Amino acid sequence: MYARIGEEGFARFVRAFYAQVPTDDVLGPMYPADDMAGAEQRLRDFLVGRFGGPDRYIRQRGHPRLRQRHAPFAVDRRARDRWVTLMNRALDQAALPEDVTTTLRTFFEETASFMMNRD
C-alpha cells in the first residue's frame, strides 16, 4: 500500500483526521492539545510502517503495543465508533484509490474494536 500512496497519501489522510480531533467532544479530551503534531506524526509513522513503508515508528518507539499504549484512555464503544467515524471522514477527504481506502477502512474497524478497553 505504501508503494501506491506514498508518504503524501498517508500524511494527507492522517492530517485530515487530526484536523477534526481538537473540536471533537469524545476524542478531543484524550489528546493533549500541546502535542497534536506529535500525535499526528506517531500515527502517520505507525501506518506507514504497517503498510510497507519505512519502519520509523518501530525504530523510534519500539513495538507498537497498541493496547498497552492506549490503556490509560477509556476506549469504550462510543470512543471506538467516533474514532472510526473521524477516520472514515478523513479517508473520504484524502481521496485515495478505492482499493486502498477499502483496505484502510477494514483495518481501522478491526483495530478500533481491538483497542476497546471499557464496556
Secondary structure as UniProt FT lines:
FT   HELIX           2..20
FT   HELIX           21..23
FT   TURN            25..27
FT   HELIX           28..30
FT   HELIX           33..35
FT   HELIX           36..50
FT   TURN            51..52
FT   HELIX           56..61
FT   HELIX           66..70
FT   TURN            71..72
FT   HELIX           77..94
FT   HELIX           98..115
//
